[in-house]
Amino acid sequence: MKIAMVQIGASNIENYDKTIDKIMVLCDKAAEKNPDFILFPECTYPGYMIGIDEKITENAIKNVTILINKISLKAKQNKCYIAFGTVLKSENGYENAALVFDRNGNIIHKHVKSNMWHFDKKSFVQGRKFDIFDTDMGKMGVIICADGRLPESCAVLAKKGAKLIMDLTNLTSSAYDVKKLSNQQYEFMLQTRAAENGVYIAVCCKSGTENNCVKNLGRSMIINPEGKILKELPPDTEEILFDEINLKNKTDNNSMINISSAEYNNLFGLLCEKTENLPVLKIMNEKYDISKCQYFTSAVKFNAQNTEEYCKKAEKYFKLNTLCDGNIIVLPQTDFSEENEELFERLKNFVGKEQYAIVSSYDENGKYAFLFDSKSILGLWRKIEKNGGISCADTKYGKIGVIFDKEIMVPEISRVYTLDGCHIIIHYDNKRKNLTEKVVRCRASENRVFVIRIGKESDDSTMIVSPLGAVLSQSCKGEEMIINAYTMPSESANKSVVPGTDVILGRTPESYKVLTD
């Protein structure tokens, strides 16, 4: 499949007439290499910031029908598909929409942006579904910009059979040097989306600044099903990316874990629960006294060959945790088999007053982890494939959940923990991979929770990531040490990314039903 992605320079809405001319010129230029698909960014016409002057917006929208006819003609003349971002007027208000034209110029698909970004809600109505469309090259889907921040959007399209997801965007960005413009979706989110769903993602973005306010990322790119960026444009140019994609990849969403449909529905039913019924609302609506919830968490990296060596090292790190004012300590996975009750008995006397600890080991039933204080085991987790569940354990410092190994690649697991009110997710991981840090940062950011990753290999590390997706602390490769960071419940209770964008309230659970069918 030959693809052409038009990275058009941003235009202010008052220049809508000139924008139409520019679109036509760039469409002809893209068609010169006979692509199968031409992509244009989000709100290519008349612009993204339509809420400044209503009269100008009304005048610009009057030309949408004329523009649609012109694009239809271009698709028919060049025998190619075209995906185009535009503003449409509906009965309910303006839509931030993507239209897909087939080789005959017919509109075969329409997607309306669902996850509203910042001031979107002041200008646009919210879309509430994700559908795929058929082409002579395979099944495909479309998302628009901030849709990619929520894992359910791409997961639904992949579950329905999409092999390519087109992301039409106005990714906002900032930097002192325009060459260094970046964005969370560019850094780690969209690469994670491609890998977790086994699909190609074609990201078509604008360049330049709109209305002295929105700085576009540029960097239009193609990501393969392994999460690797195959090709990308610079951040500051108006140009066209040409490439070829082989869509004969296997798309099998959530093939990383082996569970039955019944188990899947039972585990992930919370994904489709009405927002007003979600347990997470309790922590979101709670009042927090910052001076009383400045909790500190430690994560430890070391290896030990047997129980004696492990407990000796653990005792040292418990003392260091107390010295560092740690409220919670996350210990590494053992390299040996040990029953959880026996391990608890060996470690419980090291736990300080009002402290909690988490440790992982394995027994005849496989890998497990448990949370404990000086008196008892407070939570026990096993791998989902080994009849484990998804349940948060309560501490006075917030709720904690645990995931293991490749479960990090299944976004629904971390999402259910979040919907259930988890503040911290612990990830015990056997093997570090190329995308590991990106995926961990994505899980933290998309859910607005703290994620603590504990690597097992001797040359691996530990990592504490904030609800913003920032790495707060990380041990050096292969070094045995303890790291610390604040993990304040007030931060993980705040699910707002920017005003108008919320990782819980912005979801459309009724459209996720396919994930639990």
C-alpha positions in Angstrom: 0.0 0.0 0.0 1.4 3.4 -1.0 0.7 6.2 1.3 1.1 10.0 1.1 0.7 12.1 4.3 0.4 15.8 3.8 2.0 17.8 6.6 0.3 21.0 5.8 1.3 24.3 7.5 -1.2 25.6 10.0 -3.5 28.4 8.8 -5.7 30.8 10.8 -9.4 30.4 10.2 -9.8 33.9 8.7 -7.6 32.7 5.8 -10.0 30.0 4.9 -10.2 30.9 1.2 -6.4 30.6 0.9 -6.5 27.4 2.8 -8.7 25.8 0.2 -6.3 26.7 -2.6 -3.4 25.3 -0.6 -5.2 22.0 0.0 -5.8 21.6 -3.7 -2.2 22.3 -4.6 -0.9 19.8 -2.0 -3.4 17.2 -3.0 -2.2 17.3 -6.6 1.4 17.2 -5.4 0.7 14.1 -3.2 -1.1 12.4 -6.2 2.0 12.7 -8.4 3.5 9.5 -7.0 0.2 7.6 -7.5 -0.5 6.7 -3.8 -3.3 4.4 -2.7 -4.1 6.7 0.2 -3.6 10.4 0.8 -3.9 11.7 4.4 -4.6 15.3 5.6 -4.4 16.4 9.3 -7.1 17.2 11.8 -9.1 20.3 11.0 -7.2 20.9 7.8 -10.1 23.1 6.9 -10.9 25.7 8.1 -8.6 25.4 11.1 -8.5 24.0 14.6 -9.2 27.2 16.6 -12.7 28.0 15.4 -14.0 29.5 18.6 -12.5 33.0 18.3 -14.9 34.7 15.9 -18.3 33.0 15.3 -19.1 35.1 12.2 -15.8 34.0 10.5 -16.5 30.4 11.5 -19.9 30.5 9.9 -18.6 32.0 6.7 -15.9 29.4 6.5 -18.2 26.5 7.2 -20.4 27.5 4.2 -17.6 26.4 1.9 -17.2 22.9 3.4 -19.6 21.4 0.9 -17.7 22.9 -2.0 -14.4 21.6 -0.5 -15.8 18.1 0.0 -16.9 18.0 -3.7 -13.4 19.1 -4.8 -11.7 16.4 -2.7 -14.2 13.9 -3.9 -13.2 14.8 -7.5 -9.5 14.5 -6.6 -10.0 11.0 -5.2 -11.9 10.0 -8.4 -9.4 11.5 -10.8 -6.4 9.9 -9.1 -8.1 6.6 -8.2 -7.0 6.9 -4.6 -8.5 7.0 -1.1 -8.3 10.3 0.8 -8.7 10.8 4.5 -9.4 14.5 5.3 -9.8 16.4 8.6 -12.5 19.1 8.5 -15.1 20.9 10.6 -18.7 19.8 9.9 -21.9 21.4 11.0 -24.5 19.0 12.5 -27.8 19.3 14.3 -26.0 19.3 17.7 -23.2 21.7 16.8 -19.8 21.7 15.0 -18.0 18.4 14.7 -14.2 17.9 14.5 -14.5 15.2 11.9 -12.5 13.0 9.5 -14.0 12.0 6.2 -12.7 9.1 4.1 -13.2 9.1 0.3 -12.8 5.9 -1.8 -11.3 5.6 -5.2 -14.6 6.7 -6.8 -14.9 9.8 -4.7 -17.6 8.4 -2.4 -17.5 9.2 1.3 -17.3 5.7 2.9 -16.5 6.6 6.5 -16.8 9.5 9.0 -15.2 9.7 12.4 -16.0 12.4 15.0 -13.3 13.2 17.6 -14.3 11.5 20.8 -11.6 12.5 23.4 -11.9 16.2 23.7 -8.7 18.1 24.1 -8.6 21.3 26.2 -10.9 23.9 24.6 -12.4 21.4 22.1 -15.6 21.2 24.2 -16.1 24.9 23.7 -16.2 24.4 19.9 -17.1 20.9 19.1 -19.6 18.2 20.0 -18.2 14.8 21.2 -18.1 11.8 19.0 -19.1 8.6 20.7 -18.1 5.6 18.5 -15.2 4.0 16.8 -15.9 2.1 13.6 -13.8 0.6 10.9 -14.2 0.7 7.1 -13.2 -1.7 4.3 -10.9 -0.9 1.4 -9.4 -3.0 -1.3 -6.2 -3.2 0.8 -7.8 -4.3 4.1 -9.8 -3.0 7.0 -8.8 0.4 8.5 -9.9 2.8 11.2 -9.5 6.5 12.0 -8.8 8.4 15.2 -8.3 12.1 15.7 -5.5 13.5 17.8 -6.3 13.1 21.6 -8.3 10.0 20.8 -4.9 8.3 20.8 -4.4 9.2 24.5 -7.1 6.8 25.6 -6.2 3.1 25.0 -9.7 2.0 24.3 -10.0 3.9 21.0 -7.3 2.0 19.1 -8.2 -1.2 21.0 -11.8 -1.1 19.7 -10.6 -0.5 16.1 -8.1 -3.4 16.3 -10.7 -5.7 17.9 -13.0 -4.9 15.0 -10.2 -5.9 12.5 -8.4 -2.7 11.6 -4.9 -3.4 10.2 -4.0 0.3 9.8 -5.2 3.1 12.1 -4.9 6.6 10.7 -4.4 9.4 13.2 -5.3 12.8 11.9 -3.8 15.3 14.4 -2.9 18.8 15.5 -0.5 17.5 18.2 0.3 20.5 20.4 3.9 21.0 21.3 6.5 23.4 22.7 10.3 23.9 22.8 12.9 26.6 22.8 14.3 25.2 19.6 11.7 24.3 17.0 13.8 21.4 15.9 13.3 19.8 19.3 9.5 20.0 19.4 8.0 17.0 21.2 4.8 15.6 22.6 3.8 12.7 24.9 2.0 11.0 22.0 5.1 11.3 19.9 7.5 10.2 22.6 5.7 7.1 23.9 1.9 6.9 23.5 1.4 6.2 19.8 4.3 3.7 19.7 2.7 1.9 22.6 -0.7 1.9 20.8 0.7 0.3 17.7 2.6 -2.4 19.7 -0.2 -3.3 22.1 -2.7 -3.8 19.2 -0.4 -5.2 16.6 -1.3 -2.5 14.0 0.3 0.1 11.8 -0.5 3.7 12.8 -0.1 6.5 10.3 0.1 9.9 12.1 -0.6 12.9 9.9 0.0 16.2 11.7 0.3 19.9 10.8 3.4 22.0 11.2 3.6 25.7 12.3 1.7 27.8 14.7 -2.1 28.6 14.6 -3.4 31.9 15.9 -0.3 32.6 18.0 -1.5 29.9 20.4 -1.3 26.3 19.1 2.2 25.1 18.2 1.9 22.0 16.0 4.4 19.1 16.4 4.8 18.2 12.8 6.8 15.0 12.8 4.1 13.1 10.7 5.2 9.5 11.0 4.4 5.8 10.3 4.7 3.3 13.2 4.8 -0.4 12.6 3.0 -3.1 14.6 6.1 -3.5 16.8 6.0 0.1 17.9 8.9 1.3 15.8 8.8 4.6 13.9 9.6 3.6 10.3 9.7 7.1 8.8 8.9 10.6 10.0 9.0 14.2 8.8 10.8 17.1 10.5 8.8 19.2 13.0 8.9 22.5 11.1 8.3 21.9 7.4 5.3 21.8 5.1 5.9 18.7 3.1 4.6 15.2 2.2 5.7 11.9 3.5 5.6 9.1 1.0 6.1 5.5 2.0 4.8 1.9 1.5 3.1 -0.2 4.1 2.6 -4.0 4.1 -0.8 -4.6 5.6 -0.5 -8.4 5.8 0.5 -8.2 9.4 -1.3 -10.3 11.9 -3.7 -8.2 14.0 -4.7 -9.9 17.2 -5.5 -7.6 20.0 -4.5 -8.8 23.5 -2.8 -12.0 22.2 -0.2 -11.3 24.9 -2.2 -13.1 27.6 -4.0 -16.4 27.3 -7.5 -16.2 28.8 -11.0 -17.3 27.7 -13.7 -14.9 26.6 -15.6 -15.6 29.7 -12.6 -14.7 31.9 -12.0 -11.6 29.8 -15.5 -10.3 30.3 -15.4 -11.1 34.0 -12.1 -9.3 34.5 -12.7 -6.3 32.3 -16.4 -5.6 32.7 -15.6 -2.4 34.5 -14.4 -0.9 31.2 -18.0 -0.6 30.0 -19.5 0.5 33.3 -21.3 3.9 33.3 -18.9 6.6 34.5 -21.2 7.6 37.4 -20.9 4.1 38.8 -17.1 3.9 38.8 -15.3 3.4 42.1 -12.5 5.8 41.0 -14.9 8.7 41.4 -14.6 8.4 45.2 -10.9 9.3 45.2 -11.5 11.9 42.5 -14.1 13.7 44.6 -12.2 13.4 47.8 -10.6 16.4 49.5 -6.9 16.2 50.0 -4.7 18.1 52.6 -1.4 18.2 50.7 0.6 18.6 54.0 -0.8 15.3 55.2 -0.4 13.2 52.1 3.2 13.7 51.1 3.9 10.0 51.0 7.3 8.7 49.9 7.8 5.4 48.1 11.0 3.4 47.6 11.8 0.8 45.0 14.7 -1.6 45.3 16.9 -3.4 42.8 19.1 -6.4 43.9 19.6 -10.0 43.2 20.0 -12.9 45.6 20.6 -16.6 45.1 18.7 -17.9 48.1 16.4 -17.0 51.0 19.1 -16.1 53.4 21.0 -13.8 51.1 17.7 -12.2 50.0 16.5 -11.5 53.5 19.9 -10.1 54.6 19.8 -7.6 51.7 16.2 -6.9 52.3 16.9 -6.0 55.9 19.5 -3.5 54.8 17.1 -1.8 52.4 14.3 -1.7 54.9 16.7 0.3 57.1 17.6 2.6 54.2 13.9 3.0 53.4 13.3 4.2 57.0 16.3 6.5 56.8 14.9 8.0 53.6 11.4 8.5 55.2 9.8 5.9 53.0 6.2 5.0 53.7 6.1 2.1 51.1 9.0 -0.1 49.9 8.8 -2.3 46.8 11.2 -5.2 47.0 12.5 -7.1 43.9 11.3 -10.5 42.8 13.2 -13.4 44.2 15.4 -15.7 42.1 14.2 -18.7 44.0 10.9 -20.4 44.8 9.3 -19.5 48.2 5.8 -19.8 49.7 4.3 -16.4 50.5 3.6 -17.2 54.2 7.2 -18.3 54.7 8.6 -15.2 53.0 6.2 -13.0 55.0 7.4 -14.5 58.3 11.1 -13.8 57.3 10.4 -10.2 56.3 7.6 -8.9 58.5 9.9 -7.9 61.4 11.8 -5.5 59.1 8.7 -3.4 58.4 8.7 -0.2 60.3 5.8 1.5 62.1 3.1 2.7 59.6 5.1 1.2 56.7 4.1 -1.2 53.9 6.1 -3.5 51.7 5.5 -5.4 48.5 7.5 -8.4 47.4 7.3 -11.0 44.5 8.3 -14.6 44.3 7.0 -17.8 42.8 5.7 -21.2 44.0 4.2 -24.3 42.5 1.3 -22.1 41.1 3.6 -19.6 39.5 4.6 -16.0 40.0 2.9 -14.0 42.8 3.3 -10.8 44.7 1.9 -9.7 48.1 1.5 -6.5 50.1 2.2 -6.7 53.9 2.8 -4.7 57.0 4.4 -5.9 60.2 1.3 -7.8 61.2 -0.3 -9.5 58.2 -0.5 -10.0 54.4 -2.9 -7.3 53.1 -3.1 -8.2 49.4 -2.1 -11.1 47.2 -1.8 -11.1 43.3 -1.0 -13.8 40.7 -0.7 -13.6 37.0 -4.1 -13.4 35.2 -3.2 -16.5 33.2 -2.8 -18.3 36.5 -6.3 -17.5 37.7 -5.2 -14.1 39.1 -7.6 -11.2 39.4 -7.6 -7.5 39.3 -8.1 -6.1 42.8 -6.7 -3.0 44.6 -5.3 -3.5 48.1 -5.9 -0.7 50.6 -3.2 1.2 52.5 -3.4 4.4 54.4 -1.3 5.9 51.6 -3.6 4.9 48.7 -4.7 1.8 46.8 -2.1 -0.5 45.2 -2.4 -3.0 42.3 0.2 -5.4 40.7 0.8 -6.6 37.2 3.3 -9.1 35.9 5.6 -9.2 32.8 3.7 -8.9 29.5 0.5 -7.9 31.2 1.9 -4.4 30.9 1.1 -4.7 27.1 -2.6 -5.3 27.8 -3.9 -1.7 28.5 -7.2 -3.0 29.9 -5.5 -4.5 33.0 -4.0 -1.2 34.1 -7.2 0.6 33.1 -9.4 -1.6 35.3 -7.1 -1.0 38.2 -7.5 2.7 37.6 -11.3 2.6 37.3 -11.3 0.7 40.6 -9.5 3.5 42.3 -5.8 2.4 42.3 -3.2 5.1 43.0 -0.1 3.0 42.4 0.5 0.1 40.0 3.5 -2.1 40.6 4.9 -3.9 37.5 7.1 -6.9 38.2 8.9 -7.6 34.9 11.2 -10.5 34.0 12.7 -9.0 30.9 13.3 -5.4 29.7 12.5 -4.8 26.0 13.1 -1.9 23.6 9.6 -0.4 24.3 9.6 -1.1 28.0 10.1 2.4 29.3 7.7 3.9 26.7 5.0 1.5 27.7 5.4 2.1 31.4 5.3 5.8 30.9 2.2 5.4 28.7 0.4 3.4 31.3 1.1 6.0 33.9 0.0 8.9 31.7 -3.1 7.4 30.1 -4.4 6.5 33.6 -2.9 9.3 35.6 -1.5 6.9 38.2 2.0 6.1 39.6 3.7 3.1 38.0 6.6 1.4 39.6 8.5 -1.1 37.5 10.8 -3.6 39.1 13.2 -5.3 36.6 14.4 -8.8 37.5 17.5 -9.3 35.2 20.8 -8.5 36.8 21.5 -5.8 34.2 18.0 -4.2 34.5 16.8 -1.4 36.8 13.9 -0.1 38.8 11.8 2.9 37.8 9.2 5.2 39.4 6.9 7.0 36.9 4.5 9.9 37.8 0.9 10.2 36.7 2.2 12.7 34.0 4.3 10.0 32.5 7.6 11.5 33.8 10.3 9.3 35.1 10.7 10.5 38.7 13.5 8.2 39.7 15.4 5.3 38.1 18.3 3.1 39.1 21.3 2.8 36.8 21.6 -0.3 34.6 22.7 -3.3 36.6 23.2 -1.4 39.9 21.9 -2.6 43.2 20.3 0.3 45.0 17.2 1.9 46.4 15.4 4.8 44.7 12.6 7.0 46.1 10.0 9.4 45.0 6.8 11.1 46.2 3.7 9.1 45.3 1.0 11.5 46.6 -2.6 10.3 46.3 -3.7 13.8 45.4 -1.7 13.6 42.2 -3.1 10.2 41.1 -6.6 11.3 42.1 -6.4 14.2 39.7 -7.5 12.7 36.4 -7.5 16.0 34.5 -4.7 16.4 31.9 -5.6 20.0 30.9 -8.9 21.8 31.4 -11.5 20.0 29.4 -9.6 16.7 29.1 -10.0 14.0 31.7 -8.8 10.4 31.4 -11.9 9.2 33.3 -14.7 11.7 32.5 -13.7 11.9 28.8 -14.2 8.2 28.2 -17.3 6.9 26.2 -17.8 3.4 27.9 -20.8 2.6 25.8 -18.5 2.4 22.7 -16.1 -0.1 24.3 -18.6 -3.0 24.5 -16.7 -4.9 21.7 -13.8 -5.2 24.1 -15.8 -7.5 26.4 -17.8 -9.3 23.9 
